[in-house]
Amino acid sequence: MLDIFNTQPAREIVVCKDGFKMSVQASVNHYCSPKLNGKHETYSSVEIGFPSEIEELLIDYADDSSKPTETVYGYVPAQLILNVIEKHGGMISGELPKLEILEYEQ
């Protein structure tokens, strides 16, 4: 049984070299897999929240695609997170959950 009251502290917002920002979170309370808490857990998909600009690579995962910078993106594959970060020049600050890279359909 999931313990939704055992909270995972929020990770710092990811900031990329070109200024793109997004929240990347994973816990029992986020749209991720597996639904576990812990700094040492590994996730194959995570939740993105409130990107600073429209990111076409993520749009298919948007909870509300009519407001792409004011919504969350659920179950985003770990490899896609890395692709977005690379597209924006790399990560210069912030924190990612530990990611498990699996193949996904683009």
N, CA, C and O atoms as CSV, one atom per row, in Angstrom:
chain,resi,resn,atom,element,x,y,z
A,1,MET,N,N,0.831,-1.179,0.000
A,1,MET,CA,C,0.000,0.000,0.000
A,1,MET,C,C,0.884,1.254,0.000
A,1,MET,O,O,1.883,1.320,0.715
A,2,LEU,N,N,0.503,2.236,-0.806
A,2,LEU,CA,C,1.258,3.479,-0.874
A,2,LEU,C,C,0.964,4.349,0.335
A,2,LEU,O,O,-0.181,4.470,0.769
A,3,ASP,N,N,2.019,4.956,0.873
A,3,ASP,CA,C,1.862,5.868,1.993
A,3,ASP,C,C,1.950,7.290,1.459
A,3,ASP,O,O,3.037,7.860,1.372
A,4,ILE,N,N,0.791,7.869,1.099
A,4,ILE,CA,C,0.788,9.199,0.492
A,4,ILE,C,C,1.106,10.299,1.490
A,4,ILE,O,O,1.333,11.443,1.096
A,5,PHE,N,N,1.125,9.976,2.767
A,5,PHE,CA,C,1.408,10.987,3.782
A,5,PHE,C,C,2.898,11.052,4.128
A,5,PHE,O,O,3.333,11.964,4.831
A,6,ASN,N,N,3.667,10.099,3.644
A,6,ASN,CA,C,5.116,10.102,3.828
A,6,ASN,C,C,5.708,10.868,2.656
A,6,ASN,O,O,5.967,10.281,1.605
A,7,THR,N,N,5.924,12.159,2.816
A,7,THR,CA,C,6.281,13.018,1.698
A,7,THR,C,C,7.768,12.986,1.373
A,7,THR,O,O,8.616,12.782,2.242
A,8,GLN,N,N,8.048,13.191,0.118
A,8,GLN,CA,C,9.400,13.316,-0.423
A,8,GLN,C,C,9.659,14.810,-0.592
A,8,GLN,O,O,8.862,15.491,-1.238
A,9,PRO,N,N,10.749,15.343,-0.030
A,9,PRO,CA,C,11.030,16.768,-0.256
A,9,PRO,C,C,11.142,17.073,-1.755
A,9,PRO,O,O,11.675,16.272,-2.523
A,10,ALA,N,N,10.639,18.225,-2.153
A,10,ALA,CA,C,10.707,18.626,-3.566
A,10,ALA,C,C,12.161,18.810,-3.983
A,10,ALA,O,O,12.978,19.344,-3.233
A,11,ARG,N,N,12.460,18.359,-5.189
A,11,ARG,CA,C,13.801,18.556,-5.754
A,11,ARG,C,C,13.888,19.963,-6.342
A,11,ARG,O,O,12.879,20.537,-6.752
A,12,GLU,N,N,15.104,20.511,-6.379
A,12,GLU,CA,C,15.322,21.842,-6.946
A,12,GLU,C,C,14.969,21.866,-8.424
A,12,GLU,O,O,15.178,20.879,-9.130
A,13,ILE,N,N,14.438,22.983,-8.895
A,13,ILE,CA,C,14.075,23.151,-10.299
A,13,ILE,C,C,15.313,23.009,-11.173
A,13,ILE,O,O,16.375,23.546,-10.860
A,14,VAL,N,N,15.161,22.282,-12.269
A,14,VAL,CA,C,16.239,22.106,-13.244
A,14,VAL,C,C,16.331,23.371,-14.102
A,14,VAL,O,O,15.334,23.838,-14.652
A,15,VAL,N,N,17.535,23.910,-14.204
A,15,VAL,CA,C,17.799,25.075,-15.040
A,15,VAL,C,C,18.814,24.659,-16.100
A,15,VAL,O,O,19.862,24.098,-15.780
A,16,CYS,N,N,18.497,24.937,-17.360
A,16,CYS,CA,C,19.384,24.584,-18.473
A,16,CYS,C,C,20.183,25.805,-18.922
A,16,CYS,O,O,19.861,26.944,-18.583
A,17,LYS,N,N,21.215,25.536,-19.683
A,17,LYS,CA,C,22.146,26.578,-20.120
A,17,LYS,C,C,21.452,27.715,-20.870
A,17,LYS,O,O,21.849,28.872,-20.729
A,18,ASP,N,N,20.428,27.408,-21.660
A,18,ASP,CA,C,19.733,28.452,-22.434
A,18,ASP,C,C,18.632,29.160,-21.633
A,18,ASP,O,O,17.922,30.007,-22.176
A,19,GLY,N,N,18.488,28.820,-20.353
A,19,GLY,CA,C,17.493,29.460,-19.498
A,19,GLY,C,C,16.209,28.680,-19.308
A,19,GLY,O,O,15.376,29.053,-18.482
A,20,PHE,N,N,16.034,27.604,-20.058
A,20,PHE,CA,C,14.845,26.761,-19.898
A,20,PHE,C,C,14.838,26.173,-18.486
A,20,PHE,O,O,15.874,25.750,-17.974
A,21,LYS,N,N,13.637,26.153,-17.855
A,21,LYS,CA,C,13.495,25.616,-16.500
A,21,LYS,C,C,12.297,24.681,-16.449
A,21,LYS,O,O,11.309,24.862,-17.161
A,22,MET,N,N,12.410,23.680,-15.589
A,22,MET,CA,C,11.291,22.764,-15.355
A,22,MET,C,C,11.494,22.071,-14.017
A,22,MET,O,O,12.622,21.845,-13.579
A,23,SER,N,N,10.397,21.746,-13.388
A,23,SER,CA,C,10.428,20.948,-12.176
A,23,SER,C,C,10.426,19.483,-12.594
A,23,SER,O,O,9.636,19.086,-13.450
A,24,VAL,N,N,11.296,18.683,-12.004
A,24,VAL,CA,C,11.358,17.250,-12.294
A,24,VAL,C,C,11.221,16.523,-10.955
A,24,VAL,O,O,12.129,16.559,-10.126
A,25,GLN,N,N,10.080,15.863,-10.753
A,25,GLN,CA,C,9.776,15.262,-9.457
A,25,GLN,C,C,9.386,13.795,-9.598
A,25,GLN,O,O,8.892,13.363,-10.639
A,26,ALA,N,N,9.618,13.039,-8.523
A,26,ALA,CA,C,9.221,11.634,-8.471
A,26,ALA,C,C,9.044,11.237,-7.004
A,26,ALA,O,O,9.932,11.447,-6.177
A,27,SER,N,N,7.887,10.663,-6.703
A,27,SER,CA,C,7.585,10.173,-5.353
A,27,SER,C,C,6.240,9.453,-5.416
A,27,SER,O,O,5.657,9.307,-6.490
A,28,VAL,N,N,5.759,9.010,-4.277
A,28,VAL,CA,C,4.443,8.367,-4.245
A,28,VAL,C,C,3.337,9.343,-4.631
A,28,VAL,O,O,2.243,8.919,-5.002
A,29,ASN,N,N,3.606,10.633,-4.548
A,29,ASN,CA,C,2.600,11.656,-4.837
A,29,ASN,C,C,2.722,12.267,-6.225
A,29,ASN,O,O,2.042,13.250,-6.524
A,30,HIS,N,N,3.567,11.711,-7.073
A,30,HIS,CA,C,3.777,12.257,-8.420
A,30,HIS,C,C,3.427,11.212,-9.481
A,30,HIS,O,O,3.352,10.015,-9.205
A,31,TYR,N,N,3.215,11.708,-10.704
A,31,TYR,CA,C,2.967,10.834,-11.849
A,31,TYR,C,C,4.302,10.279,-12.317
A,31,TYR,O,O,4.938,10.837,-13.211
A,32,CYS,N,N,4.723,9.179,-11.709
A,32,CYS,CA,C,6.027,8.591,-12.014
A,32,CYS,C,C,5.957,7.082,-11.846
A,32,CYS,O,O,4.969,6.535,-11.358
A,33,SER,N,N,7.025,6.431,-12.259
A,33,SER,CA,C,7.127,4.984,-12.077
A,33,SER,C,C,8.566,4.637,-11.715
A,33,SER,O,O,9.500,5.046,-12.405
A,34,PRO,N,N,8.744,3.886,-10.639
A,34,PRO,CA,C,7.744,3.399,-9.697
A,34,PRO,C,C,7.279,4.524,-8.766
A,34,PRO,O,O,7.923,5.569,-8.672
A,35,LYS,N,N,6.177,4.303,-8.096
A,35,LYS,CA,C,5.647,5.292,-7.150
A,35,LYS,C,C,6.256,5.008,-5.779
A,35,LYS,O,O,5.650,4.358,-4.927
A,36,LEU,N,N,7.476,5.517,-5.595
A,36,LEU,CA,C,8.230,5.309,-4.357
A,36,LEU,C,C,8.873,6.617,-3.926
A,36,LEU,O,O,9.114,7.501,-4.748
A,37,ASN,N,N,9.148,6.736,-2.642
A,37,ASN,CA,C,9.902,7.856,-2.105
A,37,ASN,C,C,11.343,7.433,-1.872
A,37,ASN,O,O,11.625,6.255,-1.649
A,38,GLY,N,N,12.251,8.397,-1.924
A,38,GLY,CA,C,13.637,8.128,-1.539
A,38,GLY,C,C,14.647,8.697,-2.503
A,38,GLY,O,O,14.498,8.599,-3.721
A,39,LYS,N,N,15.682,9.295,-1.934
A,39,LYS,CA,C,16.754,9.870,-2.763
A,39,LYS,C,C,17.476,8.807,-3.572
A,39,LYS,O,O,18.066,9.119,-4.607
A,40,HIS,N,N,17.443,7.558,-3.125
A,40,HIS,CA,C,18.205,6.511,-3.790
A,40,HIS,C,C,17.344,5.630,-4.697
A,40,HIS,O,O,17.838,4.660,-5.271
A,41,GLU,N,N,16.068,5.963,-4.826
A,41,GLU,CA,C,15.193,5.219,-5.730
A,41,GLU,C,C,15.527,5.587,-7.172
A,41,GLU,O,O,16.005,6.686,-7.453
A,42,THR,N,N,15.270,4.658,-8.069
A,42,THR,CA,C,15.511,4.865,-9.496
A,42,THR,C,C,14.171,4.856,-10.219
A,42,THR,O,O,13.335,3.984,-9.982
A,43,TYR,N,N,13.971,5.838,-11.107
A,43,TYR,CA,C,12.687,6.020,-11.782
A,43,TYR,C,C,12.828,5.890,-13.293
A,43,TYR,O,O,13.750,6.450,-13.887
A,44,SER,N,N,11.911,5.151,-13.914
A,44,SER,CA,C,11.898,5.013,-15.372
A,44,SER,C,C,11.073,6.120,-16.026
A,44,SER,O,O,11.257,6.419,-17.206
A,45,SER,N,N,10.167,6.727,-15.260
A,45,SER,CA,C,9.411,7.882,-15.746
A,45,SER,C,C,9.163,8.811,-14.558
A,45,SER,O,O,9.069,8.368,-13.414
A,46,VAL,N,N,9.059,10.094,-14.850
A,46,VAL,CA,C,8.925,11.095,-13.796
A,46,VAL,C,C,7.881,12.134,-14.188
A,46,VAL,O,O,7.360,12.123,-15.303
A,47,GLU,N,N,7.589,13.020,-13.261
A,47,GLU,CA,C,6.640,14.102,-13.505
A,47,GLU,C,C,7.404,15.409,-13.747
A,47,GLU,O,O,8.301,15.773,-12.986
A,48,ILE,N,N,7.031,16.095,-14.812
A,48,ILE,CA,C,7.564,17.422,-15.117
A,48,ILE,C,C,6.484,18.429,-14.747
A,48,ILE,O,O,5.298,18.185,-14.964
A,49,GLY,N,N,6.893,19.545,-14.194
A,49,GLY,CA,C,5.917,20.567,-13.843
A,49,GLY,C,C,6.328,21.936,-14.336
A,49,GLY,O,O,7.484,22.341,-14.220
A,50,PHE,N,N,5.369,22.630,-14.883
A,50,PHE,CA,C,5.457,24.051,-15.176
A,50,PHE,C,C,6.746,24.483,-15.883
A,50,PHE,O,O,7.497,25.301,-15.353
A,51,PRO,N,N,7.006,23.938,-17.078
A,51,PRO,CA,C,8.199,24.372,-17.815
A,51,PRO,C,C,8.118,25.864,-18.127
A,51,PRO,O,O,7.028,26.419,-18.264
A,52,SER,N,N,9.271,26.501,-18.236
A,52,SER,CA,C,9.314,27.952,-18.437
A,52,SER,C,C,8.898,28.380,-19.834
A,52,SER,O,O,8.613,29.554,-20.070
A,53,GLU,N,N,8.863,27.428,-20.764
A,53,GLU,CA,C,8.406,27.716,-22.126
A,53,GLU,C,C,7.838,26.439,-22.724
A,53,GLU,O,O,8.042,25.350,-22.188
A,54,ILE,N,N,7.129,26.574,-23.828
A,54,ILE,CA,C,6.575,25.399,-24.510
A,54,ILE,C,C,7.722,24.533,-25.005
A,54,ILE,O,O,8.642,25.020,-25.662
A,55,GLU,N,N,7.661,23.247,-24.685
A,55,GLU,CA,C,8.670,22.294,-25.138
A,55,GLU,C,C,7.951,21.192,-25.899
A,55,GLU,O,O,7.269,20.356,-25.307
A,56,GLU,N,N,8.110,21.200,-27.216
A,56,GLU,CA,C,7.404,20.254,-28.087
A,56,GLU,C,C,7.721,18.799,-27.764
A,56,GLU,O,O,6.867,17.936,-27.964
A,57,LEU,N,N,8.911,18.502,-27.274
A,57,LEU,CA,C,9.248,17.123,-26.934
A,57,LEU,C,C,8.376,16.580,-25.799
A,57,LEU,O,O,8.206,15.367,-25.675
A,58,LEU,N,N,7.830,17.461,-24.983
A,58,LEU,CA,C,7.049,17.043,-23.819
A,58,LEU,C,C,5.545,17.101,-24.029
A,58,LEU,O,O,4.804,16.473,-23.272
A,59,ILE,N,N,5.075,17.823,-25.018
A,59,ILE,CA,C,3.663,18.185,-25.130
A,59,ILE,C,C,2.697,16.988,-25.094
A,59,ILE,O,O,1.584,17.119,-24.586
A,60,ASP,N,N,3.099,15.848,-25.615
A,60,ASP,CA,C,2.220,14.670,-25.602
A,60,ASP,C,C,1.929,14.167,-24.184
A,60,ASP,O,O,0.982,13.406,-23.983
A,61,TYR,N,N,2.725,14.580,-23.212
A,61,TYR,CA,C,2.562,14.130,-21.832
A,61,TYR,C,C,1.826,15.155,-20.969
A,61,TYR,O,O,1.618,14.920,-19.778
A,62,ALA,N,N,1.430,16.284,-21.552
A,62,ALA,CA,C,0.803,17.376,-20.796
A,62,ALA,C,C,-0.549,16.979,-20.236
A,62,ALA,O,O,-1.366,16.366,-20.923
A,63,ASP,N,N,-0.774,17.332,-18.990
A,63,ASP,CA,C,-2.076,17.131,-18.373
A,63,ASP,C,C,-3.098,18.068,-19.011
A,63,ASP,O,O,-4.249,17.685,-19.218
A,64,ASP,N,N,-2.677,19.304,-19.327
A,64,ASP,CA,C,-3.543,20.282,-19.996
A,64,ASP,C,C,-2.718,20.963,-21.090
A,64,ASP,O,O,-2.040,21.958,-20.835
A,65,SER,N,N,-2.778,20.425,-22.303
A,65,SER,CA,C,-1.948,20.947,-23.399
A,65,SER,C,C,-2.367,22.338,-23.860
A,65,SER,O,O,-1.644,22.970,-24.630
A,66,SER,N,N,-3.526,22.830,-23.405
A,66,SER,CA,C,-3.939,24.192,-23.759
A,66,SER,C,C,-3.195,25.240,-22.922
A,66,SER,O,O,-3.205,26.425,-23.255
A,67,LYS,N,N,-2.557,24.804,-21.847
A,67,LYS,CA,C,-1.774,25.695,-20.977
A,67,LYS,C,C,-0.418,25.036,-20.712
A,67,LYS,O,O,-0.143,24.638,-19.580
A,68,PRO,N,N,0.430,24.913,-21.731
A,68,PRO,CA,C,1.649,24.099,-21.615
A,68,PRO,C,C,2.683,24.564,-20.594
A,68,PRO,O,O,3.539,23.770,-20.204
A,69,THR,N,N,2.640,25.802,-20.152
A,69,THR,CA,C,3.587,26.242,-19.119
A,69,THR,C,C,2.934,26.329,-17.740
A,69,THR,O,O,3.570,26.747,-16.772
A,70,GLU,N,N,1.674,25.936,-17.657
A,70,GLU,CA,C,0.925,26.018,-16.396
A,70,GLU,C,C,0.333,24.671,-16.012
A,70,GLU,O,O,-0.718,24.609,-15.373
A,71,THR,N,N,1.008,23.590,-16.402
A,71,THR,CA,C,0.471,22.255,-16.149
A,71,THR,C,C,1.600,21.301,-15.791
A,71,THR,O,O,2.776,21.661,-15.824
A,72,VAL,N,N,1.217,20.082,-15.450
A,72,VAL,CA,C,2.189,19.026,-15.207
A,72,VAL,C,C,2.168,18.039,-16.371
A,72,VAL,O,O,1.208,17.976,-17.139
A,73,TYR,N,N,3.223,17.292,-16.478
A,73,TYR,CA,C,3.422,16.298,-17.529
A,73,TYR,C,C,3.724,14.981,-16.825
A,73,TYR,O,O,4.765,14.841,-16.184
A,74,GLY,N,N,2.826,14.027,-16.942
A,74,GLY,CA,C,2.961,12.793,-16.197
A,74,GLY,C,C,3.635,11.670,-16.947
A,74,GLY,O,O,3.526,11.550,-18.167
A,75,TYR,N,N,4.340,10.844,-16.178
A,75,TYR,CA,C,4.975,9.627,-16.676
A,75,TYR,C,C,5.870,9.893,-17.893
A,75,TYR,O,O,5.822,9.155,-18.877
A,76,VAL,N,N,6.680,10.942,-17.820
A,76,VAL,CA,C,7.608,11.277,-18.899
A,76,VAL,C,C,8.805,10.324,-18.799
A,76,VAL,O,O,9.444,10.249,-17.749
A,77,PRO,N,N,9.114,9.597,-19.877
A,77,PRO,CA,C,10.238,8.649,-19.836
A,77,PRO,C,C,11.567,9.334,-19.487
A,77,PRO,O,O,11.834,10.457,-19.914
A,78,ALA,N,N,12.378,8.640,-18.712
A,78,ALA,CA,C,13.656,9.181,-18.261
A,78,ALA,C,C,14.534,9.642,-19.424
A,78,ALA,O,O,15.148,10.706,-19.343
A,79,GLN,N,N,14.605,8.870,-20.492
A,79,GLN,CA,C,15.445,9.248,-21.635
A,79,GLN,C,C,14.958,10.559,-22.261
A,79,GLN,O,O,15.765,11.374,-22.709
A,80,LEU,N,N,13.656,10.757,-22.289
A,80,LEU,CA,C,13.114,11.994,-22.852
A,80,LEU,C,C,13.526,13.201,-22.001
A,80,LEU,O,O,13.802,14.271,-22.542
A,81,ILE,N,N,13.568,13.038,-20.696
A,81,ILE,CA,C,14.045,14.114,-19.808
A,81,ILE,C,C,15.460,14.510,-20.199
A,81,ILE,O,O,15.770,15.695,-20.324
A,82,LEU,N,N,16.309,13.521,-20.390
A,82,LEU,CA,C,17.698,13.793,-20.783
A,82,LEU,C,C,17.770,14.448,-22.157
A,82,LEU,O,O,18.613,15.316,-22.384
A,83,ASN,N,N,16.896,14.041,-23.077
A,83,ASN,CA,C,16.861,14.654,-24.416
A,83,ASN,C,C,16.477,16.134,-24.328
A,83,ASN,O,O,17.059,16.967,-25.021
A,84,VAL,N,N,15.507,16.458,-23.484
A,84,VAL,CA,C,15.080,17.847,-23.314
A,84,VAL,C,C,16.225,18.674,-22.734
A,84,VAL,O,O,16.500,19.778,-23.204
A,85,ILE,N,N,16.880,18.145,-21.727
A,85,ILE,CA,C,18.005,18.859,-21.107
A,85,ILE,C,C,19.116,19.090,-22.122
A,85,ILE,O,O,19.675,20.185,-22.189
A,86,GLU,N,N,19.437,18.077,-22.906
A,86,GLU,CA,C,20.480,18.212,-23.933
A,86,GLU,C,C,20.088,19.260,-24.976
A,86,GLU,O,O,20.919,20.069,-25.387
A,87,LYS,N,N,18.824,19.244,-25.401
A,87,LYS,CA,C,18.329,20.203,-26.390
A,87,LYS,C,C,18.522,21.640,-25.914
A,87,LYS,O,O,18.744,22.543,-26.721
A,88,HIS,N,N,18.436,21.845,-24.605
A,88,HIS,CA,C,18.543,23.188,-24.040
A,88,HIS,C,C,19.947,23.503,-23.516
A,88,HIS,O,O,20.121,24.396,-22.686
A,89,GLY,N,N,20.935,22.768,-24.003
A,89,GLY,CA,C,22.330,23.095,-23.708
A,89,GLY,C,C,22.913,22.444,-22.479
A,89,GLY,O,O,24.050,22.732,-22.107
A,90,GLY,N,N,22.161,21.575,-21.844
A,90,GLY,CA,C,22.651,20.899,-20.646
A,90,GLY,C,C,22.131,21.558,-19.383
A,90,GLY,O,O,21.660,22.695,-19.396
A,91,MET,N,N,22.229,20.824,-18.310
A,91,MET,CA,C,21.735,21.285,-17.011
A,91,MET,C,C,22.840,22.049,-16.291
A,91,MET,O,O,23.960,21.556,-16.159
A,92,ILE,N,N,22.519,23.256,-15.825
A,92,ILE,CA,C,23.528,24.033,-15.088
A,92,ILE,C,C,23.236,24.085,-13.589
A,92,ILE,O,O,24.129,24.370,-12.792
A,93,SER,N,N,21.986,23.810,-13.203
A,93,SER,CA,C,21.659,23.716,-11.781
A,93,SER,C,C,20.355,22.956,-11.618
A,93,SER,O,O,19.626,22.715,-12.580
A,94,GLY,N,N,20.083,22.589,-10.381
A,94,GLY,CA,C,18.873,21.852,-10.071
A,94,GLY,C,C,19.185,20.429,-9.681
A,94,GLY,O,O,20.338,20.063,-9.451
A,95,GLU,N,N,18.140,19.634,-9.612
A,95,GLU,CA,C,18.286,18.260,-9.137
A,95,GLU,C,C,17.348,17.337,-9.898
A,95,GLU,O,O,16.161,17.623,-10.054
A,96,LEU,N,N,17.895,16.238,-10.365
A,96,LEU,CA,C,17.098,15.202,-11.016
A,96,LEU,C,C,16.961,14.007,-10.087
A,96,LEU,O,O,17.878,13.708,-9.322
A,97,PRO,N,N,15.823,13.321,-10.146
A,97,PRO,CA,C,15.765,12.014,-9.491
A,97,PRO,C,C,16.740,11.074,-10.212
A,97,PRO,O,O,17.135,11.339,-11.348
A,98,LYS,N,N,17.115,10.008,-9.568
A,98,LYS,CA,C,17.947,8.993,-10.217
A,98,LYS,C,C,17.094,8.349,-11.313
A,98,LYS,O,O,15.999,7.855,-11.048
A,99,LEU,N,N,17.609,8.361,-12.547
A,99,LEU,CA,C,16.820,7.918,-13.702
A,99,LEU,C,C,17.277,6.564,-14.217
A,99,LEU,O,O,18.474,6.283,-14.272
A,100,GLU,N,N,16.318,5.730,-14.592
A,100,GLU,CA,C,16.576,4.448,-15.243
A,100,GLU,C,C,16.191,4.616,-16.706
A,100,GLU,O,O,15.031,4.869,-17.028
A,101,ILE,N,N,17.161,4.474,-17.576
A,101,ILE,CA,C,16.931,4.703,-19.003
A,101,ILE,C,C,16.383,3.420,-19.641
A,101,ILE,O,O,17.036,2.376,-19.652
A,102,LEU,N,N,15.170,3.538,-20.166
A,102,LEU,CA,C,14.532,2.457,-20.907
A,102,LEU,C,C,14.227,2.963,-22.297
A,102,LEU,O,O,14.153,4.173,-22.512
A,103,GLU,N,N,14.048,2.056,-23.250
A,103,GLU,CA,C,13.662,2.477,-24.597
A,103,GLU,C,C,12.223,2.966,-24.578
A,103,GLU,O,O,11.386,2.434,-23.849
A,104,TYR,N,N,11.941,3.976,-25.381
A,104,TYR,CA,C,10.577,4.462,-25.521
A,104,TYR,C,C,10.358,4.831,-26.967
A,104,TYR,O,O,11.314,5.077,-27.702
A,105,GLU,N,N,9.096,4.873,-27.385
A,105,GLU,CA,C,8.769,5.262,-28.749
A,105,GLU,C,C,8.730,6.775,-28.836
A,105,GLU,O,O,8.066,7.432,-28.034
A,106,GLN,N,N,9.444,7.330,-29.810
A,106,GLN,CA,C,9.481,8.783,-29.961
A,106,GLN,C,C,8.333,9.269,-30.803
A,106,GLN,O,O,8.203,10.471,-31.036
